[in-house]
Amino acid sequence: MNELLTLAFGQSDLSARLQKMDASELNTLEFGVIGFDADTHVSHYNSHESKMTALSPQHVLGKPLFTDVAICMNNFMVAQRFEDAAAEGSALDATIDYVLTLRMRPIKVKLRLLAEPGATVRYVLVLRPS
């Protein structure tokens, strides 16, 4: 378990490591993790993200990420990148500066967008300023 606690937002093999983690392991991470399937339904929502957004996993799990949960990410910078990677069958690993606006005051964050061809879960990771 100590190995899990050392996972970092910018770690190069993070996508592969996240694929192997269960919900309790994701909850040990100190950044937000939102995992979703090919239809964009949220399948993973860690406690850090839940705490920062005041949205419980029960409220978020199973809902479409870009149309129900994080509408502010339904644009060319986030949602479209996942669509493009899936259409091309290519990996996606991009870190972008972003401003979250839905249900909260605007807050500057870093988003890391992760998708691997053939993987069942794609990820949006959220790193907020300390």
N, C-alpha and C positions, 0 to 999 in steps of 0.2 A: 504494500500500500504506500510506503514512503516514496517509491519510484513515481507514483501517480502525482504526488504533491509537488514534484519538481517540474511538471509539464508547464511550459511557458507559452504565452500567446504567439510569439514569433518563432517557435520551434519548427525546424524544417520538416520533421516527420509527423507533425501533429495530426494530419488528416488520417493517416493509418492508425495512429494510436487512439484517436477518438472512436474509430470504427469498432475497436475491441472493448470499449468501456461500457459498463452498465450505468444505470441512473445514479446509483449511490457513488460510483466512482466519479461521474461527471460533477456531482455535487461537491467534490473536494476542490474543484478548480476555482481560481480566484478571478475569473472573467466569465462573462455570459456565454452560454452555449445554447444555440437553437438548432436542433436537427430536424430535417424535413425530408419527406419522400419525393418521388418523381412527380406526384400530383400536388406538391407543395404543402401537404398536410403535416403539421408539426408532430413529430414523434419523440423528440427529446427537448427538454426545457429544464435547465439546471437551476438549483436553488439560488445561485448568485444572480442570475438573470431575473428570476421571480422576485427576489428581494428588491432589486433595483427598479423594476417596473411596477411593483405592487400587483402583479398579475399571477395568480396561482397556476401551477401546472394543470390542475383540473379545468381551469377556464381556457387554457391555451391548447392543450393536447388534442389532436385530431382535427383542428381547425386549419383552414388554408392560411399560410403564413402571410402572403403578400396582399390578400384581400380582406382578411378578418383580424389578424394579429398585429402585423407591422405594415400598415398601409403606407407609411412614410418611406418604406423601402421598395415600393412597387414602381420602379423607374429603371432607366437605362443603366444607372450606376450599380444597382444591386440585382434586382430580379432578372433583368435582361441578360446580365452576364451568366447567370445560371442557365437560362434558356439557350443562349448561344453555345455554351460549353456542351450541354446535352445534345444539341443538334449536330455539333461537330464531332461528338464522341471524344472530346478532349478534357484534360484535367483543368481545374480552375484552382488557383491559389493566388489570391489578390488581397492586398491590404490597402484600405483606403481611409482617408480622413472623411468623417461624415458628421452630420448633425441630425440627431433624433428629435422628432417633434410631436409625435402622437401621444396623447394622454399625459403629457408632461411638459415642463418648460423646455425650450430647446437646450440640448446638451451636446457638446462636442465629444465625439468618441472616435475610436479606430475600429473599423470593421475588418474582419478577415473572412473572406469568402472561400470556402473549400468544397470541392467536388472532385470525385474520381470516377472515371468511366467504369460502369458496371457496379459501383457501390450503391447500396440500397438507401443510404442516408447521405444527404448533403448538409453542410453546416454554414451558419452565420455565427461568427464569434464576435463578442462585443467587449471592447476594453474601454472602460471609463477612466477619467483622470482620478488620481488618488486624492 
